[in-house]
Amino acid sequence: NINKSVEVRRLEKKLKREQRKASRKLETNIRSHDKNRRPIWIRPLRECKNLEKQNRKIRLIHKRLTDIRNNYLHQTTSEIVKTKPSQIVMEDLNVKGMMKNKHLSEAIAKQKFYEFKRQIQYKAEMYGIKVIKADRFYASSKTCSHCGHVKKDLKLSDRIYVCPVCGAELDRDLNAAVNLANYKTA
């Protein structure tokens, strides 16, 4: 996960600091507020050169973060496609629903799922690899990759999948990956 790297965390911390500086510069330029709580400026904002410089710094940090994330996506998708698999199976996730979770929405947005899918599709097309979209309701994590039994009561906290029928025991994500590799379109 590129968003947990040292460089990205350092830049995000720096971005917060620079945004606070810009906010303080803006606050010191407020004389008072009108009846609608709109600020009355001491000087017009276009004349505040220090504020413009600060905003330029913030824009550069945002650009750097975006470039790092885009570069990582390109490297990852190229690495996947250059292994030349016969097909790539991707789950159709409910990203809109996932974005409603206020605790996860920022992290999900930073992952750029749509851009990842778009890059996989066009790079796979260049190499002649078939991209299959697995059904949103396909239980890839809950299905045993050995016997096909579906475990209904699997929680997100259960990181090891243990099949109650055949006794197979493996990592939950690995189990889902095996199921997606064996996925057949109906």
N, C-alpha and C positions, 0 to 999 in steps of 0.2 A: 504494500500500500504506500504509494508515493506521498500521501498526505501525512504520514507518520514519520517521514524522513527528517533528519536534523535540519537540513536546509529549508524545507517548507515550514517547519515549526518556528525556525528563527525568523523567517520572513513574515509569518503571520503575527509573531510577537512584535516585530518592528512596525508592521502595518498598524496595529492597535495603538502603539506609541505615537506614530505620526498622525493618526486620526485624532488622538486626544490633543496633540499640539495644535492642529487646525481648528478644533473646536474651541480651544482657549483663545486663539487669535480672533475667532469670530465673536466670541462672547465679550471680549474687551472692546470691540467696535460697536457694541449696542449702547445707545444712549438711554432709551426707555422703550416701552411697548405701547402701541395704540390700544383702543378699546377691544379690538379683535385679537389681541395678543401677537400681532405682527410686530417685528422689531423695527425701531427707528434707528437708523445707522448714524454714527458720528461722521464717518466718511463713506461715500458710495463704495460698494464692494469692488468695482472694477479699478478703483484707485489704490486698493490695498495690495501692494506688490508682494509683501511677505506672505499673505494668504495665498496668492497665486503660486508662489514658489512652493509653499507647503502642499497645495493641491497637486502640483506637478510631481512632487516626491511620492505622493500617495498613488497617483496614476502609474508611475514607474514600478512601484512595488506590486500593484495589481497585475500589470503586464508581465512582470517577471514570474509571478505565481502561475498565471495562465500559461505562459510559455513552458514552464517546468511540467505542468500537468499534461499539456498537449504533447510534448516531447515524449513523456512517459507512455501515453496512450499509443503513439506511433510505434515506439519501440516494442511494446507489449504485443500489439496486433500483428506487427511484422514478424515477431518471433513465433507467434502461434501459426501464422499462415506459412512461414518458410519451412516448418516441419513437414509440410505437404500431406496433411491427413486426407482421407478420402471424403470426409464430410465433417462439418462443424455443426454441433447441435447447441442452440442457445435457448434458455428458458425465456418465455414471455412474462416478464415481471410486471406487477401492478405498481409502477413507479409513482403514479399520481396518488394512489392510496398510501404508499410508503412516505410520501412527502408530507402527509397530514400529521405524522408523528413529530411533534415539536422537538423531541430529543434527538431524532435521527435525521431530520430533513437537511440540515446543513452538511452533514457527512455524506449523505446520498447525493446531494447536488454537486459536491466536489468530485465525486467519482465519474461524472459525465457518462452515464449509461448509454444515452442515445448516441453520443459521439463514438463510443466504443463499438456499438452495434453497427453504425454506419461505416466505420473504418474496416471492421471485419468483413462486411458485405462487399465493399468495393475491392479490397485486397484479395479476398477469396475468388471473386469473379476474374481478376487478373490471372490468377494461378489455375483457374478452372476447378475450384473446389466448391462442392455443393454446401449451402448453408441452410439448415433446417431449423425452423422455429418450433420448439416444443410447446404444447398446449399449456396455458396458464394454470390449469387445474390438474396437470399431471403430477402425481405425488412422487417425485424423484427421490426425495429424502426419506419418505415413509415406506417405500417399497424395498423389500430385501433383494439385493442384486444376485443372490444365489438361488433362492427358491421362488421369488415373486410374491411372497406374502406381504400384505399391506398392514402396517402397524398404525392404527388410528390415533392412539394416545401419545404420539411422540411430541415432546415439548422442545422448544428452542434451546433450553438449557441442557438437554441431553446431547452431548457432543459425540458420544460413542453409540453407534447403532447396534443393538443386540436383537437378533431375530428370535421371537418366542417359539417358532416352529422348527427351524433347522439349527439354531444355536450359533449362527454366523455372527462374528463380532468384528466390526471395523469402523473407522472414522465416519461420521455422518456425511461430511462433504465428499469423501472418497466414494462412499456408497452412492450418493446422488450422481457423481461424475460417471461411475460405471453404468448406472441406469440410463443416463443421458447418452452415453456412448452406444448403448444397445437400443436406443429409442427408435421405434418404427412409426412412420406416419400412417395414420389410419385411412 
